[in-house]
Amino acid sequence: MPFIMSKVSVPVDAAQEVQLKSRLGKAMELLPGLSEKYLLVGFESNCRFWLRGNSEPVAYIEAGVFGNEQHIGYENFSAAVTKIFVDVLNIQPQNVYIKFSDIAAWSVGGMYFDRS
């Protein structure tokens, strides 16, 4: 049950959103037992960011993953996600930030899941 929320400082049109969604779903396969089938994705475009004192194209991505406390695949996933935002939105790699959250408990459809 992974979740990816991205906030970017550039506009994102419908075609780019579909590309991002599809490619993020494929990147999810780099993490054990996950795929687009289980992925929830959200996008916010035209966010106002200041980086190094400048307003430049930036992506801030939060990736929440349930049940991967050893962070298996995170390095390859990070590289893939960065490449996606470079390719689709032309955001420079050094301006793509990814925050990982280990999800210990999750609920969907009224069902509760807990790793403890």
N, C-alpha and C positions, 0 to 999 in steps of 0.2 A: 504494500500500500504506500507507494511513494507519492510525493507531491513536489512539483517544481513551480515556483512563482518567480517570474522575472519582471524586473522594473528596468526600463531602458529610457535613455534621454532622447531617443530619436522616434519619429513616427513609424508605426508598423501598419502596413496595409493588410487586407484580408489574405492575399496570396502569401505574403511573408509569414503571417501567423500560422497558416496551414503548413508551410515548410518547416517552421520552428517546431510546431507540435509533432509533426511526423518524424523529424530528425531527433528530437528529444526522446521520443518513444523508442527509436532504434538505439540511441545511446544508453537508455535504461537497461538494455540487454547486457551491458558490460558489468552490471551488478548481479550477484548470484540470485537466481530464481525470479528475476523481475523482467517485465516487458511493458509495452504500451498498454497492454490489456488491463493492467492494474494502475496506470498512471493518471493522476489528476494534475492538470497544467493550468496555470493562470498567467495572463499577460497584462502589464500596464505599460503604456507607451507615453512618450512626451513628458517623462518625469524630469524634474529639475534637479540636476546634480552639479556639484562643484568638486572637481578633482584636481589636486595640486594647485589650487587657486584659480583654475580655469573651468570654463563651461565647455566641455568637449563630449563627444559620444561615449557613453558609459553604459554598461550593463551590470546590474546587481541581481544576482540569482540566489534564491534560497532553495535548497534541495533537502527535503525531509524524507528520511528513509527509516522504515520500521524493520528491526531485526537484523541489522548489519553492524553491530557494535565494533567489530574488528575492522571495519572500513574496507573490506575486500572489494577491489575494483575501483575505488575512489580516484586513484591516480589516472587511470585510463578514461574514466568517466569525465573527470575534470578537463582533460585534454580534448575530448570529443565535444563537450559542451562549449568550451571556448571556441573551437573551430566552427561550430554551428553559428555562433553569434558574429564571428568574423565574416563567414561566408554569406550569411543571409542579410545582416544589417550593417556590414562594413565597420564594425566596432573593433578597434585595435586590441590585440590580445592582452596587452598590459592594462587595458581598461575594462576587462571582464573579471568581475569579482564573484566568487561562489562561496556561499555560506552553507555548511552542512549542519543538519540537525538530526541527531539520533532520536528517533521516536520510540519511546518506551511503552506508550499506551496509545491506542487508536480506537475509534469507533466508526463504523459505517453501517448504514441500514439498520441501526438499532442493535447491532452486534458489537460487543466490546472485546478487544484484543489487548493482551498485556504480556510483555516480555519477562516480567519478574517472576 
